[in-house]
Amino acid sequence: MNYHSKRLFSLVFVAFYGVSLCGCKTAPTSENSVKSVLFHIGEKVVEVAPPNNNTFKVDNVNLEHRRFIGWSLDESKENIISNDLEINKDVLEEYSNKESLDLYAIYAEILSVSFVLEKTTTFELDSDLENRELVPAHDKEGFAFEGWSKEQNSTSIALGDVDAVSYASIAPIADGNYEISFYPVYSEHSKEIKLYNYSTADEMAEIHIATKDGLAIDDPSLIKPDEKKGKNGELDVYDYVNANITVNHCEDKYALNAIAGKVKVRGNYTSSYAKKPIRIKFNEKQKMLGLNNDNKYKSWVLLANWKDTSLLRDASAFYLGNALVESDGGYASDYRFVKVYLNDSYNGVYLLVEQQEIGSTRVNIPESKKAEDSEKTGYFLEFDGYYQNEKANQKFTVSYNDVKTGNNGFTVSNDIMNDSQYNFIKKLTQNIWNVVYDALKRSHADLTKNPYHKIDDNGEYVSDTSINSSKEAISRVVDIDSLVNMYILHDILEDRDIGFSSFYFALDFSQTGNHKLTYTAPWDFDYAVGNNTFENAMRANLNTQKLMSDGRLTYSNRKYKLKANASLSKADFTFTNKDALYCQRTDNPWFVVFSNESWFWNMIYERWNAAVSANVFSSLLTMIDDMQSKYQSAYDENFAKWSQALGITLSSLQPDIVTYFVNQKQASQYLRIWLETRIEGLGTAYKNKAGK
């Protein structure tokens, strides 16, 4: 048979039988048209013959806990031919040349899910839709939420602490039931606060740094010509120099002998002082004197504490940070005092601390390493007044509406791997602020007209009529517990820098992350604890008349100086602003914006009382006494080398009172007395603010 004969045969076949050899649907002849339809509806079968209008129809396809999707040729969702109850005969004839046709009703399963709290919330989940419902708020003052039970007054948890549920997540728990209720399971909310186990070694450990060829860490050859830092780019940036690091005069298990790495001058303005802060970066991960539970890291930091002649401000802050933040699942650096030697030359007492970075036991969030990585990952952010010195794709700004701020810039402290990540974190941070501002500063008296907002899975700012309170809205985008812990810490210490820089957040937007802005990694406290002239800071004034008459204070050249053997007590001071709520009047919008929320102050007061009960504050004062007793000679040795740091102020941010002290012990006594007084005053302030 030739080509033309084959083609003619095919056409004749199509005309006669109503189908083509290629399998395409064609209408059958009228002799073989559909005359009746068997509708299979669950267990029921209904036969329908077409009326005069040539349509087939059944009156009722409703099944309990089901949603009708459409009619299928073979009981499968993939072969649905119509989602209408009424089907035209011509439509059916596209699929069949039989006089009778079977059609099967296809359904989606509907689960009715209730979350039983003071107000029960019920919603439906559909197996055929990608609907995902947000669970209602489940906090309860004085208790910790553990999860959801299927039985009332039970401790058996069927569903964990989740923000949202879907059909896919609930169906396995439902066990074939179409209606399921969940009841909250609580445990007593003690949030146990663990006191920080600081080093109790009587001898101060030593770190010896031997640089290649004995090069000084601030040698001009190490200055990077294309990089600057400081507020106006006026400070040099130093590169690393290769070095061997030795740790000795410590427990044998912590000793290191000439371990290869590199070191550099670190910090912003602190890098311009005579005693330089130092960053150590080992070639291979190392333990360092028991810090971070003996976990190994390459990067560690030596703080010089040049502006802090007590040498104890950062230690006090990290002690509180570990009690309030670390024991609540967050991160605060460990610390230990050490003596540092550079190329065999004694360089003073330093505080060994951790590098602020992403790590499984530091800031525990995912970190991108490849250019093709998704934007749905972890971000370590610094509220940073020096952001302008960073690379273009590592910095961005945020608009704070009418809320007071000392800085609108952020630095991303981990590497941004692509434009998608940069655009995402910039958008996301702004939108989180938008949710917070909207919840706290705008009226939501009528939720149908003015709903609260949330962040969707793509980081977009969207409205959500199911959110019923400002706390619920904020808890969707902010880790409130971390906010409370960090607020109390900074309220006690009155850190001047929080409105400008060195203020950190973590944000885990990965699939398993909490998608919440988390306050973390407290840092940089040399302008704190009485070393701060901010208008709302607690003022400590010495009773100069009493000190003069006691012979402990001298006055010459229009300056007051304490005698070297003079000691200070609480009776020598008068204080103002003892009960001032410092954080709510700083330049940090991420604190200021919460200052009028009663639920926030109730949480602050609850956490404060937990800290008091755990002896956090009394133990802090004990730690200061302990360090002073053990290391007095080491502190004195430091100022024998760096005597020029005593009795001066480096900026108007420091009060004149620090110029009275002629040795470290006096500065430390002032620090301790200031802290004791501040803690007393703040406890009263929080009680009043919570209306207790």
Helices and strands as residue ranges (DSSP letters): H 3-17, G 30-32, E 36-41, E 44-48, E 55-57, E 66-72, G 77-79, E 80-82, E 86-88, H 89-93, E 100-115, E 121-126, E 132-134, E 143-149, E 164-166, H 167-174, E 179-188, E 205-211, G 212-214, G 220-222, E 223-229, E 235-238, E 241-248, G 252-254, E 256-265, G 269-272, E 278-286, G 291-294, E 297-303, H 313-324, G 326-328, E 335-342, E 345-354, E 378-383, G 387-389, G 392-394, E 395-397, E 409-412, H 419-441, E 452-455, E 461-464, H 470-475, H 480-493, G 496-499, E 503-508, E 517-520, E 539-542, H 544-549, E 553-556, E 559-562, G 570-572, E 573-576, G 583-585, H 589-592, H 598-613, H 616-641, G 643-645, G 656-660, H 664-689
